[in-house]
Amino acid sequence: MSKQSSDADVAFISALAELLNKNELTEISVKREYGEADSLNVRVVKQSTVVQMAQSAPVQYAAAPMAAAPAAAAVSEDPAQHPGAVTSPMVGTCYMAAEPGASPFVTVGSAVTEGQTVLIIEAMKTMNHIPAPRAGTVKRILVSDGTAVEFGAPLLIIE
């Protein structure tokens, strides 16, 4: 590999790191083909204090601060383990309403029916309506409007 190719690879990796930060991603992997027997595999991972991942361990999430959460709720409780947790089926950006300025789909204390839209996750410019998996009352909302969510992240709790 020439010095020029090496410099181009460093610039490419730097651009990937900037893309990672700009789009609030946690990881990006790219394979760059130079020819039949020459390629570059790049994996850029951003360390996060919110999500800790391990291959054989379950994903753990830090409790999000919430003004609407009851004061008696345990801070150390893992919302992903709650039996009423609604988790994200994809990576994307979470929206609490159909459009900016509109009323949110649900609020803490809202009664929901099975299949009712509780929020939207935008992934790759597609708005995905997330339905309530069961009927009940929204007890906690664990995400804020416009925040990035990971696959499996707890979004809200319905009891």
C-alpha positions as CSV (number, residue, x, y, z in Angstrom):
1,M,0.0,0.0,0.0
2,S,1.4,3.4,-0.9
3,K,1.7,6.4,1.3
4,Q,-1.0,8.1,-0.8
5,S,-3.4,5.2,-0.2
6,S,-2.6,5.3,3.5
7,D,-3.3,9.0,3.8
8,A,-6.6,8.5,1.9
9,D,-7.5,5.7,4.3
10,V,-6.8,7.9,7.3
11,A,-9.0,10.7,5.8
12,F,-11.7,8.1,5.1
13,I,-11.7,6.8,8.7
14,S,-11.7,10.4,10.0
15,A,-14.8,11.1,7.8
16,L,-16.5,8.0,9.2
17,A,-15.8,9.2,12.8
18,E,-17.3,12.6,12.0
19,L,-20.4,10.9,10.4
20,L,-20.7,8.8,13.6
21,N,-20.8,11.9,15.8
22,K,-22.9,14.1,13.4
23,N,-25.7,11.5,13.2
24,E,-25.5,10.4,16.9
25,L,-24.6,6.8,15.9
26,T,-22.8,4.4,18.2
27,E,-21.2,2.2,15.6
28,I,-20.4,2.1,11.9
29,S,-18.8,-0.6,9.8
30,V,-17.6,-0.2,6.2
31,K,-15.7,-2.4,3.8
32,R,-13.8,-0.5,1.1
33,E,-12.7,-2.6,-1.9
34,Y,-9.5,-1.6,-3.7
35,G,-9.3,-4.6,-6.0
36,E,-9.6,-8.4,-6.0
37,A,-7.2,-9.1,-3.2
38,D,-7.0,-5.7,-1.5
39,S,-9.6,-4.2,0.8
40,L,-10.0,-2.1,4.0
41,N,-12.4,-3.1,6.7
42,V,-13.2,-0.3,9.1
43,R,-15.3,-0.4,12.3
44,V,-15.7,2.8,14.3
45,V,-17.3,2.5,17.7
46,K,-18.3,5.3,20.0
47,Q,-18.1,4.6,23.7
48,S,-21.3,5.4,25.4
49,T,-22.2,5.9,29.1
50,V,-25.9,5.1,28.4
51,V,-25.6,1.8,26.7
52,Q,-23.2,-1.0,27.7
53,M,-23.0,-3.9,25.2
54,A,-21.3,-7.2,25.5
55,Q,-21.7,-10.2,23.2
56,S,-23.0,-12.6,25.8
57,A,-24.5,-10.2,28.3
58,P,-27.9,-8.5,28.0
59,V,-28.1,-4.8,27.1
60,Q,-28.3,-2.5,30.1
61,Y,-29.7,1.0,30.0
62,A,-29.3,3.9,32.4
63,A,-32.5,5.3,33.8
64,A,-33.4,8.5,31.9
65,P,-34.2,11.5,34.1
66,M,-37.9,12.3,33.9
67,A,-40.0,15.1,35.4
68,A,-43.2,13.1,35.0
69,A,-41.9,9.9,36.8
70,P,-43.2,9.2,40.2
71,A,-40.8,10.2,43.0
72,A,-41.2,6.7,44.6
73,A,-39.9,4.9,41.5
74,A,-36.6,3.2,42.1
75,V,-33.7,4.9,40.2
76,S,-31.8,1.6,40.0
77,E,-34.7,-0.3,38.5
78,D,-33.9,-1.5,34.9
79,P,-36.9,-0.4,32.8
80,A,-35.9,-2.9,30.1
81,Q,-36.7,-5.8,32.5
82,H,-40.2,-4.4,33.4
83,P,-42.9,-6.7,32.2
84,G,-44.8,-3.8,30.7
85,A,-41.8,-2.3,28.8
86,V,-42.4,-1.4,25.2
87,T,-39.0,-1.7,23.5
88,S,-37.7,-0.2,20.2
89,P,-37.9,-2.6,17.3
90,M,-35.3,-0.7,15.4
91,V,-32.6,2.0,15.5
92,G,-33.8,5.5,14.7
93,T,-35.1,8.8,16.0
94,C,-38.1,8.7,18.3
95,Y,-41.0,11.2,17.9
96,M,-43.8,11.5,20.4
97,A,-46.2,13.2,18.0
98,A,-47.3,12.9,14.3
99,E,-45.7,16.3,13.5
100,P,-43.9,19.2,15.3
101,G,-46.3,21.1,17.5
102,A,-49.0,18.4,17.5
103,S,-50.3,16.8,20.6
104,P,-48.3,13.7,21.7
105,F,-49.7,10.3,20.9
106,V,-49.6,9.4,24.7
107,T,-48.7,11.0,28.0
108,V,-48.1,9.5,31.4
109,G,-51.5,8.3,32.6
110,S,-53.0,7.9,29.2
111,A,-55.2,4.8,28.6
112,V,-54.1,2.9,25.5
113,T,-55.7,0.1,23.5
114,E,-53.7,-2.8,21.9
115,G,-52.5,-1.6,18.5
116,Q,-52.8,2.1,19.2
117,T,-49.8,4.2,18.0
118,V,-47.8,5.3,21.0
119,L,-44.9,6.9,19.1
120,I,-43.1,7.0,15.8
121,I,-39.5,5.9,15.1
122,E,-37.9,7.4,12.0
123,A,-35.4,5.1,10.3
124,M,-33.9,5.9,6.9
125,K,-36.5,8.7,6.2
126,T,-39.4,6.3,6.9
127,M,-41.8,7.0,9.7
128,N,-42.6,3.8,11.6
129,H,-45.6,3.9,13.8
130,I,-45.0,1.9,17.0
131,P,-48.2,0.2,18.3
132,A,-49.0,-0.6,21.9
133,P,-48.5,-4.3,22.3
134,R,-51.3,-4.5,24.9
135,A,-54.1,-2.4,26.4
136,G,-53.3,-0.5,29.6
137,T,-52.2,2.7,31.1
138,V,-48.9,4.5,30.3
139,K,-47.0,4.6,33.6
140,R,-43.6,5.9,32.4
141,I,-42.2,7.5,29.2
142,L,-38.5,6.7,29.0
143,V,-37.5,8.7,25.9
144,S,-37.8,12.3,24.8
145,D,-39.1,13.7,21.5
146,G,-36.4,13.7,18.9
147,T,-33.9,11.4,20.7
148,A,-32.0,8.6,19.0
149,V,-32.9,5.1,20.1
150,E,-31.2,1.8,19.8
151,F,-32.8,-1.6,18.9
152,G,-34.2,-3.1,22.1
153,A,-34.1,0.2,24.1
154,P,-37.1,0.6,26.5
155,L,-39.4,3.4,25.2
156,L,-42.3,3.4,27.7
157,I,-44.0,1.2,30.2
158,I,-47.6,0.2,29.9
159,E,-49.4,-1.5,32.8
